[in-house]
Amino acid sequence: MDDVQDDRHRPSGNESDSGLPAVRSSTTWGRMWRPFWALPLAVVAVALVVGVLLPEWERGAVDDLPFVFQGGADGARSVLGTIAGAMISVTGLVFSITMVVVQLASSQFSPRVLGDFLSSRVTQATLGVFTATFVYALTVLRSVEGTSDTESFVPQLSITLAFLLVLGSVVMFLAFIHHITTAIKVSSIVSHLGEDTMDVIGRYFPPGDRTAPQQPEWEPPTSAPHQIDAVEHGYVAEIALRRLLDWAVEHDAVVQVLLPVGRFVTEGSPALRIWPAPPEDEADELRRTVVVEQDRVMHQDPGFGVRKLVDIAERALSPGINDPTTASEVLDELHRILRALVARRDLPDVVERDGTVRLVHRPQRVAELVDLALEEVLHYGEESPQIPRRVLSICRAVRPAALPEHVPALDRWERVARRMADQLEVEA
């Protein structure tokens, strides 16, 4: 399915919109900057344009200036050649360091955290500035004419800018080293994932202090629905629920979304059902409200953040790594997430507008995320003295903050953790 246009949250007191999560959809502009190469390529393009235009501007508009490069043509070529050679070498070093860190993060933590490393603007900006300095130096080098003993043209301001870019590259290199050494620490990774997950949960689930919205009764119409299928495989990254709701109201229709965010789909999988059938020219527009990508993304999917944290804990508990303390650090972050999660209400899956059901969707449930956070960690950490006791304390600490409808899920995992902890004491 194609990319969805911006579906910004529109705060409203209309109760008919209470079944929709207040999540953000990515814009076309935001998706354009998402790939790892986008920012470096943009910086290189700017450097190339400046390297071509600035010497030409100097040729006709600038006389000798103070505090700029004062050497001759031979000196200018030497400076620019040295800058170009040094910067391409250091760029290779930075790229190599990045690849080593990515490989280490993949093997030590989880392949699903690679996107967080590659999306770092510090890493992207560092590679962009280094490569741009190399390209700029070569571009300006072509504009140097003559020799020091003959009539020549030396773009003094352009060469001075190349020197300033080298100074900026040194600053970026120091920032890059600091960023890498900080980002590779497990505490930084876990904390960053926790912050992102908390942000999505805060926007996805309504606060618990609000009155629980009524769940309207809905039965599918007896008439045959018009079904729209997925046309590509991947993970459901976004669903423009507000656009679907507005379209259903405008066309006096009912739209049923069959795919939850985060689900893997194949070509031909049912995505939407619509009563009555939409106009033929609008079917493609409706198909674009469901975005399928090759990788899961978190901004509409709170379960993905929990999934990443659980993967790190599982990897730490594997026999090859055997690091239960790291798993305990993950559980500490999950404790924070669960405390916020169980204090929020589930979204209803049926949305009305003006007393009429217009949209039926499949939101994620708090109980599902509680199960996701605790089930696998307990399974793989059953024989660790730390894990069952830590989960037991989490369930007990979180229960007072939980809404009544979420207490059974916590009680279930508290019983499991208590049984494991008691078994460990018997074996000891």
N, C-alpha and C positions, 0 to 999 in steps of 0.2 A: 504494500500500500504506500501511497505517496506521502510526502511530508504534509503535516497539518499547519495551517496558518495560525497566527497568534490567537490564543483563547484565554486572554487575561481574565483574572478573577474580578468580577464586578460585585462588590459588597452590596447586599440588599437585605432589607427587612422582610421581603416576601417569603412567607413560609413555604411557598411552592418550590423554592430553590433549596430548601433545607436538606435535601437528599443528595446534594452535589458536593464533592470535596473542593475545598478552596485552594486547589493546587494550580501551579503555573504551567503553561505549555510553552515550549521553546518556540522562538520566532525563527523565521528564515535567516535573519541576520545572525542570531545566536548560533544556529546550526552551522553557518558558514565558518564561524571561528572555532568550532569544536575540534576539528582534526589537529593533530600535533604539528603539522607542517604549516598551518595557516598563518600564524603570527610570524614565524621566521621568514616565510615567503613575503609577507607584506613589508617587513622591515628591509629585506633585501631589495625589493622593488623600489622603495623610497630612496634607498642609498644609490641605486642605479640611476634613477632620474636626477637626483641631486648631483651625482658625479658627472653627468652629461651636461646639465644646464648651468651649474655654477661656474665652471671654467669659461664657458662661452659668455656668460654675463661679465666675468672679470675682464675678458679680452677687450670689451668695448666700453666698460663703465667704471673701471677701478684703476686708479693709479697706485703708486707705491703707498702702502699702509704701514703704520707703526705696529709693533707687537705681533707681527705675523712672520712667516717664513721669509728669510732674507737671502737664502742661498741661490746659486745659479741652477742651470738646467741639469748639469751632471749631479749636483747634490740633491735636487728634487727627485731625479730618477732613483738615486740610491736610497733615499728615505722611503719613497713609495714602494720600491721593490722589497725593502726590508720589512715594511709593515705587512705587505701582502703575504710574503713567505712565512712570517712569524704567525700571523693570524690564522692561516689555513692549518698550520701545525697544531696550534692551540685548539682550534675548532675540532680537529680530529680527536684530541685528548678529551675534550668535554663530551663529545659524542660517545667515546669509548667508556667514560665513567658512567654516563647515563645508561648505557646498555648493561654494564656490570650491575648497577643498582637495580635495574628492571629485572634482570635474571635472578638476583639474590632475593628480591621481594617475591617473585613468582614461586621460587622453591621454598623459601622460608615461611611465607605467610599464606598467600593464596593468589592464583592467577587473576582473580577478580579484583585485586587491588591495583593491577597495572594501570588501569584507566586513571586512577587518582594520581599516580606518578607522572604519566604522560600528559595529563591536563594541567600540570603545574605551570603557571605563567612565568615563574622564575626560570625554570629550565628552558622554556620556549623563548623567552626574551634573551637569555644568555646565548643560545645558539643563533638567534636572529642577529644580535649585535655583533657577534664574532664574524659571522658569515657576511654581514653587511659591510663591516670594516674591510674585509678582504676584497669584496666586489667593488667598493668605493675606491680603494687604493688603485686597483687595476684600471678602473674607468678613468680616474684622474690622470694616471700615468700616460695614457694615450694622448692627452692634450698637451703634454710638455713638448716643446719644439726647440730645435737647435741644440747648441752646446754652450758651455761657459765661455768659450773663446770666440763665438760668433753671435750674430743676432739671434735672440731666443725669446720664447714666451714661457714664463713660469707662473702658473696660477697660485699665487701666494696664499690667498684666503682658502682655497680648496685644500692645499697641502696642510695648512694649519688645522683645518677641520679634521683631516685624517689623523693628525696627532691627537686631537681632542677625542676622537673616537677610540683611539688606543687607550687613553686614560679611562674612558667610560668602560671599555672592555675589561680593564683590570678591576674596576669596581664591581662589574657584573660577575667576574670570575670569583672574587671573594664572596659575594652574595650567594653564588651557586654552590660553592663548597660548604658554606654554612647551611644552606637549605638542604643539601643532600645528607650531610651528617645528622641533621635534625630529623629529616623526613624518614630516615631508615630506622629510627628507634621505634620499637613496638608501641611504646606509650604514645608517641606522636601519631602513629597510624591509627591506633584504636580510638584515641581522642578525636581525631579528625573525622573518622567514620561516625562516631557517636554524635558529634555536632551536626553533621549532615542529616543523620537519621532523625534526630530530635526536631530539626527544622521541618522535615517533610511530615513527620507525625503531627506537629503543631498545626500544619496547614490542612492536613488530610482529614483528621478526626475532629468532630466538634467538641468543644469543652464540656466537661461533665456537669458544670453548674447551669447549663441550659436545660430547659425542659426537653425530655426525649420526644422527638417528632413522632407523630402517629404514623404507623405503617399502614398505608392504604391497602385494601383488598384488591387484588387484580387477578383476573382470569384471562388468558389469551383469547382474543376474538375468534369466533368460529370460522371466519373466512380465512382462506389460504393467505399466508403472509408472502411478501416479496423478500427474498433472501439475498443478501449481498455477501459474497465470499472473499476471503483473503486471496490476493494474487501473488504473494511472495511469502517466503518462510522467514522466521526470525522470532524475536520477542516483541510483545506488545509494549511499546515504550510510552505512548500517550494515547489518550482518548479525549476528544474535544466534546465533553458531555454537555457543556452549555450551548455549544453550537447545535448539537443534536436536539436539545430541549427546545431551543428557539425555532428550529426548523419544524419540529413536530407541532408546536403551537401554531405557527404560521400556516401549516398545511392541514391542520385538524387531523393529525395522525398520531400513532403510537409507535415508538422506536424501542426495540429490545436489543441491548448490547450483550452479545453472547460470550465475549472474551474479557477476562479481567486483565488489568495491567500487570505485566510481568510474566504472563503465560506464553509458552512457546507455541507457535502455530505453523502449520504447513500450508502450501498452496492449496486452495480449494476448501479450507476450513471455514465453516459458517462464522461470520463476523457480526452481521446485523440482520434483524428481522423487522419488517416495517408493515404496518397496516394503516391505510391501504397502500397499494404499490405507488412509489414516487414517480414523478414525471421522468421519462427516459433520459433527458439531458441532465438530471440532477443526481443520478445514481453514482456517477464518478465523484461528485462533490461529497456525497455522504461517505463513500469509501475512503476518502482522504481524511475523514475525521478520526480514523484509527491508524496510528502510525506504527509500523513494524520496522524494527532495526535489527542488525545482526547481534548487538550486545544489549543487555539490560541497562537502563539508566535509572537514576534514583529520584528525579525531581517529581514524579507522580507515583512512585512505587516505594512506600515505606518498608515493605518486606525485603527489598534488595539490600538496604543497609544492614538489617538484622542478619540477612544471609551472609554478607561479607564477614561480619564479626564472628558468626558461628563457624564459618570456614577457617578463620584464623585459629580459633580455639581447637577445632578438630585437628588441624595440621600440627598444632603444638602437642596434642595428646597422642599423636601417632607414635608407634614404636621407634621409628627412625629419628624422631626429634626428641620426644619424651621430655617436654617442657611444661609441666602442669602449672608452673607459676605464671607463664604467659596466658594460659587458659583462664587462670584466676583473674588476671588483669582484664581480660575480655568480659568475664562475668561481672566484674565491677562496673564496666561501662554498660552492660546489658541491664544491670540493676537500675542504673540511672534512667535508661530508656523505658524499662518496664514500669517504673514508678510514674513516669509521665503518661505512658500508654494506657494503663488500667484506670486512670482518672478521666479518661475521655470516652465518649459514647460511640457506638457503632453507627455508621450511616445506614439509613433505610435503603433498600434496593429498588423501591418504587417511588417515583417522583411525580407529584401532581402539579398542575398549573390551573388555577381557577376551578378547583374541585374536580378536574378531569385528569386521569392518569395519562401522562405523555411520554414518560421515559422509564424504562426498566433496565437496571445495570447490575453489575456484580462487584460491589466494593470489597476491599479487604476487611477482615474482621479482627477485632482485638484478640479474641481467643486464638485465632490462627497464628498471630504473631507471637503470642505467649508460648504456644506449642513449638513454634519454630525456634524461639530463643533458648528453650530449655531441653527439649527432647533429645536432640542429637548430642549435645554437650554431656548430658547425663549418661547417654548410652556409651559414648567413647571414654568417659571419665569415671565409669562405674568402679574401677579398681583403684582409683587415685584417692588417697585420704583427703585431699583438698576439695575436690569437685562436689561430691554429694553434700558435704557440710556447708559449702559455700552456697549452693542452690537452696538448701534448707533455710539458711539465714536470709537469703534474698526473698523467698516466698513469705516468710514471717514478717520481714520489714516492709514489704510492699502492700500486704493485705490491708492495713488501716487506711491507705490512700485509695484503694480500689473501689469502684462502683459495685453495687451488689451483683449486677449481672456478670461481672468478671471474676468474682471470688471463686466460683467452682473450678475454673481453669487453674488458678493458683493453688487451690486445695489439692487438686489431683497431682500436681507435680511436687507439692510438699510431701504427700504420702509416698510418692516414689522415692524422693530424695531421702526421707526418713528411713525407709526400708533399706536402702543401700548403705546409709551411714550406720545403721544398727548391725548390718551384716559385716561391715568392716570392723566394728568393735568386737563382734563375736570371734572373727578370725584372728584378731590381734590377741 
